[in-house]
């Protein structure tokens, strides 16, 4: 139990007893009383509360001598200290009186006698006893320096006592009447409440009187300086309060005078303007009531107050939001169709869906805004399509980028209790567009983050849901705002990373990639004129024929969209701009030779790569879907002597690994029908590899490709040149349908593929999603079983093998 104590100083009239010589050891061992957070000095009377069982037994065991050693613990938290847990220097003390308390603890009055150093402990239980050595003091010789130090100590002590409300003025009289320097230092040390236990223990252990008095002098000087600073701060605060009160009364008088004269100051004009804005904002009744309440509170505040600017910003946000202001444009369907056709090439299904929405809005102007989500690879025109919708609707347009957003407060806003609080991005953009029914483009919604600051995707649920967002409540405003008139358009590269509840509230519109013909048309209509203008090239100084654009699209880019194509066209324009700056004056026709000069050698030759790599048996071209559009995928199989091992490599996922196992199982189960030995794996190890090993690959669309690669390898028949396939396989040999058909087909066309094998159940997707222009030049083969795939993919006889080799040579020669 901790010992609470109050230090009582022995009157100066009590004389010090005869001092035992330095180093003399006390006769016999006496009890040791450990105390917490206190130090007993010689000549001081200290009441102690004794509550520990061992300490109570110690006090009760005292005889007539009633002499103990009072020693401070090194760690006050210990309840059962041992000898090593005590300081080495303490005080020999006499117990004058013991009072038993109601809680069974003892109240002990002790008087310090001499400093002692603990010797050997002779007893540890039930309480400690130890021998001791008295640390005697020899009064130093009276010198002018010592007398000056003593007087300075007394003077500083008097100043501290005078300015302290907790110290008795009698302490000054006692200090003045003490002549001995050592005793004066002990008296002051025991009287100062601001000294820590560590400071007091250091003073107790300081046997040199001069050094002890010097330490006390430093503590007094430090405390005196602290008191002076505290008094100065208190005085300044009091002066500031008085000045504020005076300013308040004068300001009130000035307001009254200005009111009588009809002359308002800037602050009052500001309040009047805010009130007018609130009344004209058209906000709901409850919101207007709260806004006027905050405005009234603002008018009573001092402009210099810390909360003034925060309150004013809040009222201004409420006043300037478009609570009732809407776009006044009429929906003209024919005009909107013309705008969409003017701004974008192709995209028939997307334009039809947008025109359907505009038609419904024309018939029902109060309809709730749907949530459209454009999904497709980069560079296909998702964001620019949103701008065209706003133009067709004659509405304001604003774009909010969600990519990498981690903080929920970016959507809902910060609470006003935080420093620098602001509304969320939705409310901020509404303030910028100044209408309540704009078109908001939420870009990259599939790239939202999530961390300890919240989940922005969950915050978007209330924002986007037409059933909830008519009372959207921003944390900063804390007032309901109607977002149901806002047309939200989201963009994403893929749907997998969008949370299910959020995805469920959106209408998905897929934008797939473009064919080479479409890219050429887009470049001629949009990209080339824009790059000519941005790079300062005169219109009559450059001619970019279609065949040259097709060359750039085919051999210098490999993408589903047109972003890289525009970058390459920009490079050509910059090269021409340099030639014009160097003095060229005649028009430049961009021929293939000029393309090679400006852009360097051919960067992409996928058709020759397919022809070259499929020369060897066991290599098959598959089709894959990626967030950047469709792409081709090479599957390679090889064999070596072994004991039936099967290796799989290429940074592939679990689904593709299962497809490989299923493909091998089917081949082994149908070995005889394929012309193979039934136990062909007995002396072979097989290895399937998917190159581009650093890129993760997964998905249920490579089963037929892997089965074909194994059969091609084991029968030593290379697959047909410029052929690609997609589809999943079952153990029984059925070919299952897969998704992303349009993206995969367009990827095959960009790669120069001439034959594509698809599952028969995907025929409807081909008919609906692909136009005759897109399928032109490619033969589509539909397969219901893996045997149908092999019949198309592998040559049936030597004549077809020779024909395949001639086609490969033709492609490779064309590349040269």
C-alpha atoms as one frame of an Amber mdcrd trajectory, in Angstrom:
protein
   0.000   0.000   0.000   1.548   3.381  -0.967   2.634   5.654   1.855   1.065
   9.114   1.818   3.102  11.650   3.699   3.177  15.263   4.858   6.533  16.810
   5.791   6.619  18.716   9.084   9.802  20.642   9.890  11.332  20.531  13.324
  11.685  24.026  14.830  15.076  25.620  14.535  15.500  25.709  18.263  16.205
  21.998  18.354  19.966  21.493  18.349  21.812  18.828  16.455  23.239  16.121
  18.667  26.831  15.241  18.833  28.044  14.039  15.446  29.536  10.589  15.191
  32.820  10.549  13.374  32.917  10.006   9.625  32.640   6.351   8.713  31.644
   5.174  12.228  29.302   2.191  12.094  26.119   2.199  14.200  25.995  -0.294
  17.017  23.899  -3.279  16.069  21.377  -3.611  13.281  18.146  -1.632  13.323
  14.923  -2.050  11.309  14.697  -0.603   7.793  11.387   1.001   6.735  11.068
   1.261   2.909   8.968   4.220   1.740   7.576   5.161  -1.650   8.011   8.498
  -3.392   9.339  10.364  -0.352  12.660  11.245   1.237  13.110  12.031   4.948
  15.792  14.674   5.668  17.637  15.097   8.987  15.836  17.390  11.507  12.497
  17.007   9.654   9.364  15.507  11.210   7.510  13.358   8.687   4.135  11.629
   9.225   3.971   8.326   7.317   1.034   6.064   6.529   2.219   2.485   7.029
   0.038  -0.133   5.367   2.262  -3.021   4.262   2.139  -6.063   6.515   5.920
  -6.155   6.922   6.068  -2.444   7.756   3.258  -2.799  10.332   5.163  -5.661
  12.020   8.297  -3.474  11.982   6.553  -0.607  13.834   4.895  -2.969  16.318
   8.240  -4.632  17.132   9.972  -1.412  18.197  11.047  -1.192  21.826  11.839
   1.911  23.830  14.577   2.971  21.437  12.118   3.352  18.556  14.949   4.011
  16.113  14.557   2.998  12.466  16.170   3.628   9.086  13.849   5.359   6.594
  15.016   4.542   3.024  13.289   5.376  -0.273  12.560   2.622  -2.823  14.185
   2.884  -6.242  10.907   1.741  -7.872   7.791   2.943  -6.074   5.635   0.287
  -7.775   7.178  -2.631  -5.866   4.981  -3.910  -3.031   7.595  -6.258  -1.514
  10.985  -4.611  -2.049  14.207  -6.394  -1.260  17.478  -4.909  -0.128  18.707
  -4.336  -3.671  15.539  -2.376  -4.450  16.378   0.377  -1.950  18.623   3.407
  -2.316  21.945   3.053  -0.529  21.555   6.276   1.481  18.691   6.940   3.884
  17.975   8.649   7.218  18.166   7.321  10.765  14.934   8.422  12.393  13.094
   8.264  15.716   9.445   7.206  15.899   7.640   9.629  18.231   4.042   8.535
  17.911   1.984   5.772  16.330  -1.765   6.136  15.636  -3.853   3.152  14.511
  -6.259   4.004  11.693  -9.725   2.444  11.084  -8.478   0.634   7.974  -5.849
  -1.229  10.063  -2.994   0.954   8.747  -0.732   2.965  11.069  -0.080   6.710
  11.067   3.551   7.126  12.250   5.284  10.396  13.176   9.026  10.162  12.536
  11.885  12.620  13.037  15.030  12.438  10.975  18.361  12.395  12.822  21.363
  11.724  10.575  22.214  10.642   7.037  23.275   7.006   6.957  24.568   4.578
   4.370  23.074   1.111   4.483  25.445  -1.684   5.323  24.881  -5.434   5.389
  21.308  -6.644   5.772  21.030  -8.919   8.821  17.362  -9.823   8.400  14.914
  -9.839   5.514  11.764 -11.405   7.010   9.297 -10.536   8.407  10.898  -7.116
   7.931  14.366  -5.934   6.994  17.096  -4.971   9.451  20.521  -3.694   8.467
  23.725  -2.282   9.793  24.497   1.297   8.848  27.241   3.859   8.600  26.597
   7.443   9.694  27.523  10.045   7.079  28.736  12.891   9.254  28.765  16.539
   8.230  31.479  19.022   8.981  30.352  22.610   8.779  32.483  24.302   6.092
  34.590  27.323   6.863  32.682  30.577   6.667  33.890  32.285   3.528  32.422
  35.293   1.678  31.483  33.007  -1.211  29.601  30.579   1.047  27.842  33.424
   2.873  26.813  35.008  -0.437  25.496  31.641  -1.670  23.564  31.142   1.586
  22.004  34.593   1.394  21.071  34.053  -2.258  19.374  30.759  -1.386  17.382
  32.383   1.432  16.394  35.310  -0.827  15.171  33.078  -3.640  13.316  30.860
  -1.165  11.546  33.931   0.225  10.445  35.005  -3.259   9.082  31.535  -4.043
   7.186  31.323  -0.738   5.745  34.810  -1.262   4.436  34.072  -4.754   3.225
  30.542  -3.980  -0.334  30.189  -2.642   0.394  26.733  -1.183   3.485  27.532
   0.964   3.123  29.061   4.453   4.770  32.438   5.107   6.206  30.995   8.367
   8.713  29.087   6.239  10.485  32.371   5.441  11.029  33.099   9.176  12.349
  29.601   9.831  14.780  29.803   6.903  16.119  33.216   8.018  16.877  31.867
  11.521  18.933  28.879  10.346  22.640  29.644  10.400  24.138  26.277   9.451
  24.413  25.960   5.617  23.858  22.179   5.587  20.795  22.364   7.771  19.451
  25.249   5.664  19.822  23.161   2.498  18.010  20.210   4.114  15.201  22.430
   5.393  14.569  24.053   2.018  14.808  20.721   0.165  12.198  19.161   2.458
   9.906  22.210   2.093   9.790  22.524  -1.699   6.825  20.608  -3.203   8.070
  20.858  -6.805  11.198  18.778  -6.166  10.884  15.206  -7.437  11.791  12.193
  -5.338  14.906  11.747  -7.487  16.006  15.349  -6.828  15.495  14.953  -3.077
  17.365  11.647  -3.001  20.309  13.275  -4.817  20.351  16.061  -2.210  20.215
  13.477   0.597  23.159  11.586  -0.913  25.207  14.777  -1.317  27.420  14.784
   1.794  29.311  17.970   0.841  27.481  20.942   2.357  28.739  23.373  -0.299
  27.700  21.082  -3.158  24.299  20.489  -1.563  23.689  24.204  -1.114  24.737
  24.800  -4.722  22.227  22.178  -5.946  19.454  23.771  -3.892  20.369  27.166
  -5.338  19.973  25.814  -8.912  16.581  24.258  -8.141  15.393  27.524  -6.582
  16.602  29.578  -9.560  14.822  27.276 -11.999  11.561  27.351 -10.041  11.749
  31.128  -9.677  12.114  31.502 -13.436   9.144  29.154 -14.031   7.004  31.169
 -11.602   7.944  34.419 -13.299   7.005  33.000 -16.722   3.723  31.664 -15.353
   2.884  35.027 -13.821   3.756  36.745 -17.096   1.502  34.408 -19.120  -1.342
  34.825 -16.646  -0.996  38.581 -16.792  -1.011  38.582 -20.604  -4.094  36.357
 -20.700  -5.890  38.585 -18.230  -4.983  41.667 -20.254  -6.205  39.954 -23.435
  -9.532  39.042 -21.817 -10.007  42.570 -20.591  -9.134  43.932 -24.035 -11.588
  41.481 -25.685 -14.367  42.578 -23.358 -13.588  46.218 -24.073 -13.558  45.560
 -27.832 -16.864  43.720 -27.562 -18.607  46.611 -25.814 -17.163  49.126 -28.283
 -18.166  46.964 -31.237 -21.709  46.645 -29.944 -21.914  50.406 -29.511 -20.569
  50.877 -33.033 -23.195  48.485 -34.423 -25.931  50.430 -32.693 -24.621  53.716
 -34.097 -24.260  52.268 -37.617 -27.764  50.857 -37.406 -29.144  54.285 -36.552
 -27.170  55.869 -39.411 -28.039  53.096 -41.881 -24.346  52.398 -42.511 -23.254
  48.731 -42.226 -19.658  47.521 -42.017 -18.167  44.793 -44.239 -19.043  42.021
 -41.800 -22.679  43.035 -41.631 -22.830  43.352 -45.422 -21.424  39.845 -45.679
 -24.088  38.538 -43.279 -26.809  40.314 -45.259 -25.549  38.842 -48.555 -25.436
  35.336 -47.094 -28.979  35.717 -45.788 -30.188  36.799 -49.223 -28.445  33.801
 -50.859 -30.019  31.412 -48.352 -33.498  32.785 -48.977 -33.032  32.558 -52.765
 -31.320  29.147 -52.848 -34.597  27.203 -52.884 -33.389  24.774 -50.202 -35.849
  22.600 -48.225 -37.617  24.229 -45.302 -35.723  22.339 -42.589 -32.381  23.018
 -44.252 -33.191  26.718 -44.625 -34.175  26.866 -40.956 -30.828  25.348 -39.896
 -28.912  27.646 -42.261 -30.573  30.784 -40.856 -29.904  29.532 -37.329 -26.193
  29.143 -38.109 -26.202  32.570 -39.786 -27.719  34.161 -36.680 -25.037  32.504
 -34.586 -22.412  33.813 -37.010 -23.724  37.380 -36.723 -23.216  37.291 -32.954
 -19.623  36.057 -33.192 -16.506  38.167 -33.104 -14.816  37.999 -36.561 -11.534
  37.371 -34.730 -12.941  34.282 -33.003 -11.475  30.924 -33.963 -14.868  29.472
 -34.983 -15.910  32.441 -37.116 -14.297  31.313 -40.381 -15.442  27.694 -39.875
 -19.051  28.716 -39.319 -18.968  31.178 -42.218 -17.599  28.540 -44.611 -20.363
  26.134 -43.579 -23.106  28.724 -44.112 -21.605  29.712 -47.464 -21.560  26.082
 -48.634 -25.247  25.784 -47.782 -26.042  29.060 -49.547 -24.250  28.393 -52.858
 -25.313  24.787 -53.550 -27.818  24.324 -56.415 -30.724  23.120 -54.279 -33.323
  23.923 -56.936 -31.426  25.081 -60.046 -31.639  22.683 -63.006 -30.635  22.644
 -66.652 -33.225  24.212 -68.900 -32.398  22.314 -72.091 -35.026  20.286 -73.963
 -34.200  16.746 -75.044 -34.017  16.593 -78.848 -33.559  12.964 -79.910 -32.534
  13.689 -83.520 -30.068  16.320 -82.365 -28.668  13.957 -79.744 -28.226  11.213
 -82.366 -26.374  13.647 -84.594 -24.068  14.614 -81.710 -23.274  10.980 -80.868
 -22.558  10.104 -84.518 -20.429  13.206 -84.872 -18.332  12.525 -81.778 -17.910
   8.730 -82.063 -17.429   6.231 -84.850 -19.297   2.915 -84.598 -20.529   1.838
 -81.117 -24.036   1.187 -82.467 -25.354  -0.738 -79.434 -23.995   1.856 -77.010
 -25.563   4.729 -78.934 -28.893   2.896 -79.133 -28.960   2.453 -75.344 -28.196
   6.145 -74.786 -30.885   7.231 -77.237 -33.355   4.904 -75.480 -32.599   6.671
 -72.202 -33.020  10.111 -73.771 -36.333   9.080 -75.306 -37.692   7.942 -71.942
 -36.492  11.175 -70.355 -38.321  13.197 -73.010 -41.585  11.373 -72.217 -41.029
  11.369 -68.432 -38.900  14.383 -67.383 -39.098  13.527 -63.671 -37.533  10.082
 -64.099 -34.776   9.032 -61.745 -31.320   9.051 -63.234 -29.990   5.578 -64.089
 -26.426   4.496 -63.419 -24.673   3.582 -66.647 -21.330   1.780 -66.448 -19.107
   1.696 -69.537 -16.772  -1.302 -69.348 -13.970  -1.825 -71.795 -10.226  -1.682
 -72.403  -8.310   1.607 -72.295  -8.578   3.924 -75.268 -11.990   2.887 -76.616
 -13.687   6.209 -75.790 -15.496   5.624 -72.475 -14.816   9.061 -70.979 -15.357
  10.973 -74.202 -18.676   9.152 -74.646 -19.802  10.627 -71.307 -18.979  14.110
 -72.579 -21.048  13.440 -75.691 -24.020  12.381 -73.548 -23.807  15.634 -71.584
 -23.621  17.564 -74.857 -26.606  15.699 -76.260 -28.599  16.396 -73.081 -27.425
  20.009 -72.989 -26.291  19.485 -69.395 -23.210  20.468 -67.424 -20.482  17.790
 -67.358 -18.047  16.999 -64.548 -15.500  14.199 -64.210 -14.502  12.626 -60.900
 -11.503  10.276 -60.928 -11.922   7.397 -58.460  -8.693   5.570 -59.320  -6.675
   4.949 -56.162  -9.195   6.675 -53.866  -8.909   5.156 -50.362 -10.679   7.614
 -48.081 -14.437   7.320 -47.575 -14.473  11.033 -46.712 -13.634  11.785 -50.374
 -17.209  10.677 -51.144 -19.140  11.578 -47.992 -17.017  14.516 -46.803 -15.375
  15.207 -43.434 -17.252  16.072 -40.275 -17.032  19.732 -39.306 -15.264  18.852
 -36.041 -12.052  18.170 -38.003  -9.624  20.926 -38.899  -9.744  21.707 -42.617
 -12.997  19.769 -43.099 -14.593  19.902 -46.573 -17.601  18.297 -48.274 -17.017
  15.211 -50.404 -16.238  15.225 -54.114 -19.916  14.884 -55.072 -20.963  18.074
 -53.271 -17.822  19.936 -54.403 -18.535  19.169 -58.066 -22.192  20.141 -57.660
 -21.007  23.538 -56.448 -18.785  23.894 -59.531 -21.451  22.971 -62.098 -24.122
  25.072 -60.285 -27.011  22.780 -61.282 -28.559  19.792 -59.528 -28.924  17.614
 -62.664 -25.455  17.453 -64.295 -23.770  14.464 -65.917 -21.159  13.049 -63.531
 -18.490  10.799 -65.012 -17.040   8.527 -62.283 -13.826   7.330 -63.928 -11.998
   4.105 -62.993 -14.579   2.810 -60.520 -12.882  -0.596 -60.653  -9.717   0.883
 -59.125 -11.176   2.076 -55.816  -8.993   1.336 -52.795  -9.863   0.408 -49.235
  -7.967   0.872 -45.959  -8.368   2.033 -42.344 -10.000   5.283 -43.539 -13.042
   3.397 -44.835 -14.425   1.831 -47.995 -15.290   4.384 -50.731 -17.120   1.683
 -52.718 -19.593   1.231 -49.859 -20.026   4.996 -49.581 -20.933   5.064 -53.283
 -23.917   2.782 -52.668 -25.983   5.604 -51.176 -24.560   8.069 -53.680 -25.524
   6.105 -56.789 -28.661   4.207 -55.791 -31.699   6.108 -57.193 -33.819   4.733
 -54.339 -31.537   6.272 -51.691 -29.723   9.257 -53.144 -32.727  11.578 -53.048
 -31.734  12.152 -49.412 -27.950  11.904 -49.734 -26.381  13.272 -46.552 -22.833
  14.602 -46.733 -20.944  14.452 -43.414 -19.879  18.095 -43.708 -23.269  19.541
 -44.634 -25.266  17.144 -42.425 -28.289  18.081 -44.549 -30.148  15.857 -47.075
 -29.441  16.686 -50.734 -31.354  15.259 -53.697 -28.996  13.487 -56.130 -31.718
  11.594 -57.961 -31.587  14.048 -60.893 -27.873  13.515 -61.481 -26.966  11.213
 -64.372 -24.083   9.088 -63.092 -21.883   7.386 -65.684 -19.151   5.058 -64.448
 -16.196   3.679 -66.376 -14.164   0.556 -65.686 -11.680  -1.728 -67.410 -13.031
  -4.861 -65.709 -15.938  -5.892 -63.499 -14.175  -8.380 -61.215 -12.856  -5.766
 -58.777 -16.175  -3.888 -58.431 -18.047  -4.992 -55.261 -21.200  -6.997 -55.971
 -23.725  -4.663 -54.244 -22.353  -1.699 -56.193 -22.251  -3.601 -59.477 -25.864
  -4.687 -58.963 -27.029  -1.053 -59.040 -25.379  -0.267 -62.375 -26.402  -0.986
 -65.955 -23.389  -2.479 -67.724 -22.634  -1.346 -71.273 -19.608  -3.076 -72.774
 -17.293  -1.271 -75.176 -15.020  -3.752 -76.891 -12.015  -2.979 -79.037 -11.868
  -1.824 -82.641 -10.890  -3.648 -85.799  -8.146  -2.310 -88.018 -10.699  -0.806
 -90.426 -12.446   0.964 -87.552  -9.142   2.286 -86.231  -8.279   3.704 -89.645
 -11.670   5.437 -89.867 -11.343   6.842 -86.347  -7.834   8.084 -87.099  -8.899
   9.790 -90.310 -11.948  11.432 -88.724 -10.727  12.345 -85.231  -7.113  11.482
 -84.326  -5.170  12.970 -87.233  -7.016  16.340 -87.253  -6.608  16.612 -83.479
  -2.881  15.826 -83.532  -2.270  18.199 -86.451  -3.912  20.971 -84.459  -2.158
  20.150 -81.158   1.287  20.042 -82.791   0.866  23.251 -84.794   1.179  21.620
 -88.231  -0.667  23.511 -91.019  -3.518  21.488 -92.524  -2.120  21.800 -96.053
   1.359  20.552 -95.081   0.536  16.875 -94.419  -1.397  14.101 -96.120  -1.897
  10.841 -94.216  -3.230   8.131 -96.596  -5.355   5.275 -95.252  -2.779   2.619
 -96.094  -0.199   4.450 -93.979  -2.626   4.687 -91.048  -3.346   0.968 -91.442
   0.402   0.279 -91.385   0.770   2.169 -88.103  -2.264   0.459 -86.582  -1.104
  -2.997 -87.667   2.632  -2.924 -87.053   3.301  -0.163 -84.509   0.532  -0.737
 -81.968  -1.026  -3.759 -80.344  -4.115  -2.605 -78.450  -7.875  -2.818 -78.389
  -8.396   0.960 -78.288  -6.798   3.811 -80.220  -4.730   5.560 -77.528  -1.361
   4.175 -78.677  -2.355   4.799 -82.285  -2.958   8.462 -81.483   0.422   8.644
 -79.753   2.170   7.274 -82.830   0.287   9.722 -85.070   1.363  12.489 -82.698
   4.983  11.357 -83.105   4.663  11.630 -86.891   3.182  15.131 -86.546   6.019
  16.224 -84.258   8.638  14.942 -86.716   6.954  16.925 -89.470   6.751  20.009
 -87.233  10.505  19.791 -86.764  11.083  19.605 -90.523   8.842  22.653 -91.020
  10.783  24.506 -88.331  14.005  23.618 -90.187  12.701  25.215 -93.381  10.543
  22.685 -95.245   7.812  24.373 -97.285   6.321  21.644 -99.520   3.538  19.260
 -98.495   4.583  15.890 -97.043   2.729  12.709 -97.960   3.118  10.130 -95.187
   4.169   7.039 -97.133   5.251   3.702 -95.595   8.872   4.799 -96.104   8.185
   7.994 -94.154   6.508   5.916 -91.421   9.624   3.741 -91.110  11.818   6.850
 -91.045   9.782   8.617 -88.339   8.780   5.643 -86.188  11.638   3.246 -86.779
  11.377  -0.389 -87.776   8.238  -2.476 -87.461   7.404  -3.084 -83.799   4.632
  -5.689 -84.037   4.513  -8.664 -86.463   2.128 -11.054 -84.751   1.124 -12.860
 -87.949   4.726 -13.790 -88.734   5.232 -14.769 -85.091   2.259 -17.133 -85.310
   3.480 -18.605 -88.603   7.020 -19.018 -87.284   6.178 -20.528 -83.912   3.524
 -22.930 -85.152   6.017 -24.589 -87.513   6.809 -26.999 -84.672   4.330 -29.562
 -83.441   2.934 -28.842 -79.988   2.501 -25.063 -80.340  -1.076 -23.714 -80.505
  -2.450 -20.167 -80.433  -5.195 -19.529 -77.858  -7.381 -16.477 -77.341  -7.599
 -14.720 -73.961  -9.582 -11.863 -72.419  -7.716  -9.184 -70.469  -8.759  -5.846
 -68.896  -6.955  -4.173 -71.803  -9.018  -6.112 -74.374  -8.497  -9.457 -76.048
  -5.081 -10.967 -76.732  -3.519 -14.064 -78.224  -1.782 -16.649 -76.049   0.785
 -19.210 -77.156   0.508 -22.669 -75.552   3.592 -24.859 -75.979   3.907 -28.574
 -75.225   7.037 -30.709 -75.307   8.079 -34.251 -74.411  11.194 -35.991 -73.208
  12.230 -39.379 -71.909  10.952 -40.010 -68.446   8.505 -41.912 -66.275   5.136
 -40.301 -66.920   5.772 -36.931 -65.319   3.664 -33.868 -66.167   5.056 -30.366
 -65.642   3.120 -27.100 -65.846   4.867 -23.708 -65.984   4.132 -20.098 -66.927
   2.659 -18.178 -63.925  -0.785 -19.669 -64.439  -3.750 -19.861 -62.088  -5.574
 -22.853 -60.622  -8.281 -22.857 -63.313  -5.761 -23.189 -66.151  -3.880 -25.896
 -64.249  -7.110 -27.864 -63.964  -7.723 -27.369 -67.696  -4.271 -28.819 -68.430
  -4.961 -31.863 -66.249  -8.349 -32.360 -67.921  -6.765 -32.093 -71.379  -4.116
 -34.736 -70.526  -6.758 -37.041 -69.087  -8.829 -36.819 -72.258  -5.801 -37.488
 -74.484  -4.784 -40.519 -72.425  -8.321 -41.897 -72.383  -8.598 -41.524 -76.188
  -5.023 -42.519 -77.058  -6.001 -45.419 -79.336  -8.438 -43.296 -81.333  -5.702
 -40.690 -81.826  -3.278 -43.303 -83.149  -1.189 -43.416 -79.981  -0.074 -46.249
 -77.750  -2.425 -46.749 -74.809   0.487 -46.397 -72.375   2.355 -43.688 -74.275
   3.107 -41.834 -71.031   5.051 -44.786 -69.635   8.426 -43.653 -70.983   7.680
 -39.943 -71.483   7.595 -36.790 -69.406   5.267 -34.084 -70.737   5.667 -30.361
 -70.180   3.127 -27.622 -70.993   4.361 -24.059 -70.866   2.585 -20.710 -71.315
   5.233 -18.099 -72.259   5.308 -14.525 -70.892   5.853 -16.138 -67.529   5.937
 -12.871 -65.560   2.303 -12.114 -66.488  -0.314 -13.954 -64.362  -2.799 -15.915
 -66.487  -5.982 -17.678 -65.488  -9.468 -18.402 -66.780 -11.648 -21.227 -68.109
 -10.992 -20.756 -71.823  -7.799 -22.673 -72.657  -8.856 -26.322 -72.342  -9.236
 -27.000 -76.062  -5.958 -25.169 -76.769  -4.035 -27.388 -74.359  -5.640 -30.588
 -75.605  -4.785 -29.603 -79.192  -1.196 -28.830 -78.198  -0.798 -32.276 -76.606
  -2.300 -34.114 -79.593  -0.168 -32.057 -82.022   2.938 -32.896 -80.019   2.231
 -36.612 -79.631   1.168 -37.094 -83.281   3.986 -34.844 -84.536   1.599 -32.728
 -86.614   1.964 -28.920 -86.505  -1.348 -27.079 -86.277  -2.731 -25.180 -89.269
  -0.984 -21.806 -89.826  -2.709 -18.575 -88.684  -5.268 -20.487 -86.605  -6.434
 -19.611 -83.079  -9.026 -21.114 -80.747 -10.807 -20.708 -77.453 -13.069 -22.920
 -75.349 -13.081 -25.117 -72.275 -12.923 -28.896 -72.288 -14.600 -31.530 -70.126
 -13.196 -34.938 -69.276 -15.603 -36.493 -71.729 -14.433 -34.233 -74.570 -17.253
 -31.693 -74.751 -16.340 -28.107 -75.667 -17.936 -25.611 -73.271 -18.786 -21.978
 -74.098 -16.661 -19.104 -72.774 -17.078 -15.339 -72.472 -15.406 -12.340 -74.041
 -15.978 -13.630 -77.569 -15.950 -10.220 -79.247 -12.737  -9.119 -77.516 -11.022
 -12.403 -78.363 -12.211 -12.352 -81.975 -10.978  -8.797 -82.510  -7.636  -9.754
 -80.959  -7.387 -12.630 -83.441  -8.128 -10.304 -86.317  -5.494  -7.786 -85.152
  -2.974 -10.635 -85.010  -3.615 -11.651 -88.619  -5.408 -14.922 -87.782  -7.399
 -16.417 -90.665  -9.196 -19.311 -88.909 -10.859 -19.191 -85.466 -12.346 -22.155
 -83.622 -15.140 -21.300 -81.175 -17.550 -23.376 -79.058 -20.812 -23.965 -80.898
 -22.768 -22.402 -78.018 -21.001 -19.078 -78.701 -22.571 -18.718 -82.155 -25.329
 -16.485 -80.833 -22.762 -14.098 -79.295 -20.978 -13.910 -82.652 -24.221 -13.122
 -84.497 -25.231 -10.422 -81.987 -21.908  -8.759 -81.173 -19.901  -8.958 -84.396
 -20.723  -7.178 -87.640 -20.026  -8.616 -91.099 -17.221  -6.068 -91.500 -15.565
  -7.377 -88.370 -15.794 -11.042 -89.348 -14.646 -10.428 -92.935 -11.424 -12.262
 -93.777 -11.715 -14.805 -90.950 -13.276 -18.254 -91.208 -15.145 -19.231 -88.047
 -15.329 -22.949 -87.170 -17.758 -24.061 -84.461 -16.923 -27.107 -82.353 -19.153
 -29.202 -80.127 -16.538 -31.858 -79.262 -12.770 -31.827 -79.058 -12.719 -34.120
 -82.101 -14.278 -31.259 -84.079 -11.436 -28.994 -82.948  -8.744 -31.483 -83.928
 -10.358 -32.051 -87.334  -9.936 -28.355 -88.136  -6.665 -27.656 -86.297  -4.528
 -30.560 -87.542  -3.760 -31.491 -91.152  -5.464 -34.700 -92.267  -2.867 -35.808
 -94.803   0.454 -34.981 -96.374  -1.151 -32.679 -98.967  -2.596 -30.416 -96.284
   0.754 -30.394 -94.464   2.460 -29.174 -97.648  -0.229 -26.529 -98.130   0.249
 -25.346 -94.558   3.974 -25.026 -95.078   3.397 -22.972 -98.238   1.092 -20.596
 -96.333   3.714 -20.115 -93.630   6.398 -19.327 -96.170   4.068 -16.878 -97.901
   3.465 -14.991 -94.645   7.150 -14.922 -93.737   8.155 -13.758 -97.221   5.552
 -10.958 -97.078   7.113  -9.761 -93.848  10.545  -9.624 -95.430
